[in-house]
Amino acid sequence: MTANTQEQEQELDLTRACEIAEEEVGSQGPVIRVLQRVQAEYGYIPPDFLPEMAEILEVPLARIFGALTFYSQFYTEPRGKYVVKVCVGTACHVQGSKNILDRLKETLEVDAGETTPDMMFTLEPVACIGSCGLAPLCLINTETAAHMTPAGMVEKVNAIQERESAPVAEES
Ligand code: FES
């Protein structure tokens, strides 16, 4: 866990997460439902919440860990405001997705799977997204970037950085 993440963990208020768990007591498949709802609320599953969740739902902690590791949709670390996914499936790899990933690592100064210290970007290599005709394919959150080049992705990231650092225009 990074120092950054530790700081966030210390400040995190788990009241809402506990309320969600209490609301799901007795529902069908409460473990997955609570994990989904807590992730929707916090953006990830705070690890400190898991023992409390086990207690509230009266399920073994091991079962919750099992669900967390089985479903790749769950994250136990905070992620950036923008999740940049680079498909590294075969079709995208053949068309140069590794070069895109390498350029993004350089530009964002993070390794694959990491988040920038300002919590703005998470860089994530992913397996085939299922649209191989658009290779090499990237995603920025839900926005598709088809037939991408390293320079094209850097341009998109730079545009977001500029937009995010621009002062908010005052309404007249
Ligand atoms: S290999 Fe990238 S979308 Fe299929």
Residues whose N, C-alpha, C, O or C-beta is under 5 A from the ligand:
A	BS01	FES	C87 G89 T90 A91 C92 C128 I129 G130 S131 C132 L137
